[in-house]
């Protein structure tokens, strides 16, 4: 029997898992902003792999703005919120 790992060993740390869980929790709280996607093109087989999707409404932009409001622009550098780089 083959074993499959969901999270590869020695690749991700506890802080990675905590960050991912925190982001999923944040997204769950903002779920009312997400309207969904619709197929623009779809094949009869494997449509989820080869189909083309577009956003319903402009929810992606609104979700990004909400993220910037809460986390500022320094979130990628791991800096505290609203701190200045210098």
BELZIGI-V49591 format. One record per pair of residues at least 6 apart in sequence whose C-alpha atoms are under 6 Angstrom apart, sorted by the first residue. I is the first residue (numbers start at 1). J is the second residue. Records with the same first field share a line. If there is no record, write none. Layout:
I = J / J
This chain:
33 = 59
34 = 59
35 = 56
36 = 56
37 = 54 / 55 / 56
38 = 53 / 54
39 = 52 / 53
40 = 52 / 53
41 = 51 / 52
42 = 51
71 = 81
72 = 81 / 82
